[in-house]
Amino acid sequence: MTERTHKTIEQAEQEGKYIRKVRSFVKREGRLTKAQARALELYWGDMGLNHQDGMIDINTLFANDNPVVLEIGFGMGKSLVEMAKNAPELNFIGIEVHKPGVGACIALAKEQGVDNLKVYEHDAIEILADCIPDGSLTTVQLFFPDPWHKKKHHKRRIVQPEFVESIRRKLKVGGVFHMATDWQNYAECMLEDMQSAPGYKNLSETNDYVPRPDSRPLTKFENRGQRLGHGVWDLQFERVD
């Protein structure tokens, strides 16, 4: 077995490993419900993926060569399961750090008979670096990431130039990075980072934001926000190089 432990950050970086210095999330572990715990116990072997297992072979994983959609931070998994159920011609991989959300997602997927979905319970940055092959994804989705709205916390926002480049490497040429946020300042920062990132093309006809595509389900939170007049901004950038 390959040794995965590094003595220092410097050694890891010399070996080509990206070491996360600032987390884009705070891990708030809520208590698992009985249903969530049962889903994890019964179905993790079928739906769960483990960071320590390293690089995946996607065609083997899903036993087909369908296009693959990766979602980062799926929360409780309701919209991800809905998307997977509505698009059986696609394969889905979800990444979430919060165990109750992972358990809820697995429980709902099994209840809905969804079998084109696999999930990680781990930090997305490490999954991208260690488990997802370059040029393997058709779409990467990042919906409503933590906005870290205080200016002093902006460095914790996950959409940063280094992250954007890591997404580009994982996408196929022609693949799309789709982001959505309900914080205008974060939307503006995302747009600025993406516009200046090499190898991407904005799919917006106005060179800024796109209308919400039908493939992204409206959440209860988003519906409520729209009724209150809150905005939501979608961005879609295609890998061209």
Buried (B, 14 or more C-beta within 10 A) or exposed (E): EEEEEBEEEEEBEEEEBBBEEEEBBEEEEEEBEEBBBBBBEEBBEEBBBEBEEEEBEBEEEBEEEBBBBBBBBBBBBBBBBBBBBEBEEBBBBBBBBBBBBBBBBBBBBBEEEBBBBBBBBBBBBBBBBBBBEEEBBBBBBBBBBBBBEEEEEBEBBBBBEEBBEBBBBBBBEEBBBBBBBBBEEBBBBBBEBBEEBEBBEBBBEEEEBBEBEEBBBEBEEBEEBEEEEEEBBBBBBBBEE
